[in-house]
Amino acid sequence: MADLKGSIALVTGAGRGIGAAIARRLAADGALVGINYYQSADAAEALAGEVRAAGGSAFTIQGDVASLADIERMATQLRDQPGPIDILVNNAGRGAGKGDTSLAACSLADYEAIFGLNTRGLFFFTQAMLPLLRDGARIINFSSTAAHARAGGLSAYAASKAAVDAFTRVWATELAPRRIRVNSVLPGMIDTDLITNNMGDEAKVKAARYHPWGRIGQPDDMARVVAFLAGEDSGWVNGETIIANGGI
């Protein structure tokens, strides 16, 4: 486990799925974890209570990362407490399963929703957090293996995540004077309500059959990667895109 005692972490989109698993893991490793959520208030508060019951520390902060007004409000709230942020995990994102994002069929509304959260929101949220980050902080962005795939139907989604990888590489250079490390995690298929719930059990079983390990990824698989990037053992890893798909 990473030793994160005394650290403050902020995880966007942490009310459920991968974000919730990351919040649990960072809290278990000793960090005070900020659980950002947009609509899943009950789930976020329940998660914060779960963390505290396990002996950890957590707080919740509501806001839509795709909204510039919400970003400004959250930055104002975080300015006074809990203190300088050591770990920023940009996990909030819109998946590819909410409509056809292919070149031929993607609507303007779907395109703007995907880029509004996955790209513009991530960019301006991170920009707003920069004054709140401690020198030597870690930024961990969530991209996707779709950014490198040639699968049809993913044009807009894949492009939005490819932009995240570009941000990661350039920010690592731009923030080097402050010793802020920036890396991105690229999950494969992960079993969450956002990604696989619309597939149905039969499709998930079929997907697992084609995986070298006979299963699809779980949120805890991603949380372990984030814990590594958040800790000191990854101190010489910077500007990298870490593919975490179990070898498929």
Salt bridges, closest charged atoms under 4 A:
ASP3 OD1 - LYS5 NZ 3.96
ASP29 OD2 - ARG25 NE 3.08
GLU50 OE2 - ARG24 NE 2.70
ASP70 OD2 - ARG73 NH2 3.66
ASP86 OD1 - ARG134 NE 2.72
ASP110 OD1 - ARG94 NH2 3.88
ASP135 OD1 - ARG178 NE 2.72
ASP165 OD2 - HIS148 NE2 3.70
ASP191 OD1 - LYS204 NZ 3.31
ASP193 OD2 - ARG16 NH1 3.21
ASP221 OD2 - ARG215 NH1 2.89
ASP221 OD1 - ARG224 NH2 2.57
